[in-house]
Amino acid sequence: MRVVSGVCKGRALKAVPGSTTRPTTDKVKEAVFNMIGPYFEGGVGLDLFAGSGGLGLEALSRGLDKVVFVDRDTKAIQTIHENIQACKMEDKAEVYRNDADRALKALIKREICFDYIFLDPPYKKQQLISLMQKISENKLIGDSGYIICEHGHDVELPGTVGEYLQTKHEKYGIIAITIYSRLSEE
């Protein structure tokens, strides 16, 4: 596992020890960023089920100004910190040990508006729709922002969730990526 492109291109990333966390493969990471970028001129991201922090670090490497990393697993938080240090991105990262719902509540109170939200929950505990509804209701993402969902290929997500419209959907073996953006007000 490595950073695929940008200022940290080629930097090796540690995986979370054990089998409870499934890192996003480099191939899927490259595909995701080709769909939403591939590079950015600033912006703020949220990596909600961060695991090793690979998606958020890729986003920072490709030009985001800041990423908030959230995971509830202690080993994951330790791995995220190590990977952030390896990429020398400490000044662009916030890391929190929390579950997704509590983290969203805390972020709502801070009135942060994200440009990109990466959702990669455990496949067996899909909660993508309820999370997206919460994100929509609380305006956690800007008008031109994206919600990027990684999920099992057999999971069918709806065309719209709250204020968001499914704009892209691709399958990569047993993994699928679905991207949402705000519905236009036409």
C-alpha positions as CSV (number, residue, x, y, z in Angstrom):
1,M,0.0,0.0,0.0
2,R,1.4,3.4,-1.0
3,V,0.5,6.9,-2.0
4,V,-0.3,6.7,-5.7
5,S,0.2,10.3,-6.8
6,G,1.0,13.9,-5.8
7,V,3.7,15.3,-3.5
8,C,4.0,12.0,-1.5
9,K,3.9,9.7,-4.6
10,G,5.4,6.3,-3.9
11,R,5.5,6.8,-0.1
12,A,4.8,3.4,1.5
13,L,1.9,3.3,4.0
14,K,1.5,1.0,6.9
15,A,-1.7,-1.2,7.1
16,V,-3.6,-1.5,10.4
17,P,-2.5,-4.7,12.2
18,G,-5.0,-7.6,12.2
19,S,-7.8,-8.5,9.9
20,T,-10.5,-6.0,11.1
21,T,-9.6,-3.3,8.6
22,R,-9.6,-3.6,4.9
23,P,-7.4,-1.1,3.2
24,T,-8.4,0.4,-0.2
25,T,-6.2,-1.0,-2.9
26,D,-3.9,1.3,-4.9
27,K,-5.9,0.4,-8.0
28,V,-9.2,1.5,-6.5
29,K,-7.6,4.6,-4.9
30,E,-6.3,5.6,-8.4
31,A,-9.7,5.1,-9.9
32,V,-11.5,7.1,-7.2
33,F,-9.2,10.1,-7.6
34,N,-9.4,9.9,-11.4
35,M,-13.2,10.3,-11.0
36,I,-13.1,13.3,-8.6
37,G,-9.8,15.0,-9.3
38,P,-7.3,13.8,-10.0
39,Y,-5.6,16.8,-8.3
40,F,-7.0,19.6,-6.2
41,E,-6.3,23.3,-5.6
42,G,-7.1,23.2,-1.9
43,G,-10.2,22.1,0.0
44,V,-11.1,20.1,3.1
45,G,-11.8,16.4,3.3
46,L,-13.2,14.0,5.8
47,D,-12.1,10.4,5.9
48,L,-14.8,9.0,8.2
49,F,-13.8,5.3,8.4
50,A,-10.1,6.1,7.9
51,G,-8.5,2.7,8.7
52,S,-4.9,3.4,7.8
53,G,-5.7,6.9,6.5
54,G,-4.9,5.9,2.9
55,L,-7.7,7.8,1.2
56,G,-7.2,11.0,3.2
57,L,-3.5,11.0,2.7
58,E,-3.9,10.4,-1.0
59,A,-6.2,13.5,-1.0
60,L,-3.6,15.6,0.9
61,S,-0.9,14.4,-1.5
62,R,-3.0,15.5,-4.4
63,G,-3.6,19.0,-3.1
64,L,-6.3,19.2,-0.4
65,D,-5.4,21.7,2.4
66,K,-6.7,19.7,5.3
67,V,-8.2,16.3,6.1
68,V,-10.0,15.1,9.2
69,F,-9.4,11.4,9.9
70,V,-11.9,9.5,12.0
71,D,-11.8,5.8,13.1
72,R,-13.0,4.1,16.3
73,D,-10.3,1.5,16.4
74,T,-7.2,2.3,18.6
75,K,-4.8,0.4,16.2
76,A,-6.2,2.3,13.3
77,I,-5.7,5.7,15.0
78,Q,-2.1,4.7,15.8
79,T,-1.5,3.6,12.2
80,I,-3.0,6.9,10.9
81,H,-0.7,8.9,13.0
82,E,2.3,6.9,11.8
83,N,1.3,7.3,8.1
84,I,0.7,11.0,8.5
85,Q,4.2,11.4,10.1
86,A,5.7,9.3,7.3
87,C,4.1,11.7,4.7
88,K,5.1,14.8,6.8
89,M,1.5,16.0,6.8
90,E,1.0,16.6,10.5
91,D,0.1,20.3,9.9
92,K,-2.7,19.3,7.5
93,A,-4.4,16.5,9.5
94,E,-6.7,16.2,12.4
95,V,-7.2,12.7,13.8
96,Y,-10.0,11.6,16.1
97,R,-10.9,8.2,17.7
98,N,-14.6,8.1,17.6
99,D,-17.5,6.2,15.9
100,A,-19.0,7.7,12.8
101,D,-22.3,9.1,14.4
102,R,-20.5,10.8,17.3
103,A,-17.9,12.2,15.0
104,L,-20.5,13.7,12.7
105,K,-22.3,15.2,15.7
106,A,-19.0,16.8,16.8
107,L,-18.3,18.1,13.3
108,I,-21.8,19.6,13.0
109,K,-21.2,21.6,16.2
110,R,-18.0,22.9,14.7
111,E,-19.9,24.0,11.6
112,I,-17.2,22.6,9.3
113,C,-18.1,22.4,5.6
114,F,-16.2,19.7,3.6
115,D,-15.4,19.5,-0.1
116,Y,-14.9,15.7,-0.1
117,I,-16.2,13.1,2.3
118,F,-14.9,9.6,2.0
119,L,-17.2,6.9,3.4
120,D,-15.7,3.4,3.6
121,P,-17.5,1.6,6.4
122,P,-17.1,-2.1,7.1
123,Y,-19.0,-3.9,4.4
124,K,-21.0,-6.1,6.8
125,K,-22.2,-3.0,8.7
126,Q,-23.4,-0.8,5.8
127,Q,-24.7,2.5,7.1
128,L,-24.0,4.6,4.0
129,I,-27.6,5.8,3.4
130,S,-28.2,7.0,7.0
131,L,-24.7,8.7,7.1
132,M,-25.4,10.5,3.8
133,Q,-28.8,11.6,5.1
134,K,-27.2,13.0,8.2
135,I,-24.5,14.8,6.1
136,S,-27.3,16.2,3.9
137,E,-29.5,17.4,6.7
138,N,-26.7,19.1,8.5
139,K,-25.1,20.7,5.4
140,L,-21.7,19.2,6.1
141,I,-20.6,19.4,2.5
142,G,-20.2,22.4,0.2
143,D,-22.3,23.0,-3.0
144,S,-19.7,21.6,-5.3
145,G,-18.5,18.9,-2.9
146,Y,-18.6,15.1,-3.3
147,I,-19.4,12.1,-1.1
148,I,-17.3,9.1,-2.2
149,C,-18.7,5.7,-1.0
150,E,-16.7,2.5,-1.1
151,H,-18.9,-0.6,-0.6
152,G,-19.4,-4.2,-1.6
153,H,-20.2,-4.7,-5.3
154,D,-23.5,-6.4,-4.3
155,V,-24.8,-3.2,-2.5
156,E,-27.1,-1.1,-4.6
157,L,-27.3,2.5,-3.4
158,P,-30.2,4.7,-4.4
159,G,-30.0,7.4,-7.2
160,T,-30.6,10.1,-4.7
161,V,-30.0,10.5,-0.9
162,G,-31.2,13.7,0.7
163,E,-29.8,16.6,-1.4
164,Y,-27.3,14.3,-3.2
165,L,-27.5,12.7,-6.7
166,Q,-25.5,9.6,-7.6
167,T,-23.2,10.8,-10.4
168,K,-20.8,7.9,-10.9
169,H,-20.8,4.2,-10.0
170,E,-18.0,1.7,-10.9
171,K,-17.2,-1.8,-9.9
172,Y,-13.7,-3.2,-9.3
173,G,-14.0,-6.9,-8.6
174,I,-15.8,-7.3,-5.2
175,I,-15.5,-3.5,-4.5
176,A,-17.8,-0.7,-5.8
177,I,-17.3,3.0,-5.7
178,T,-20.4,5.3,-5.8
179,I,-20.0,9.1,-6.0
180,Y,-22.6,11.6,-5.1
181,S,-22.8,15.4,-5.7
182,R,-25.4,18.0,-4.7
183,L,-28.6,18.1,-6.7
184,S,-28.6,21.2,-8.9
185,E,-31.4,23.7,-8.1
186,E,-32.6,24.1,-11.7
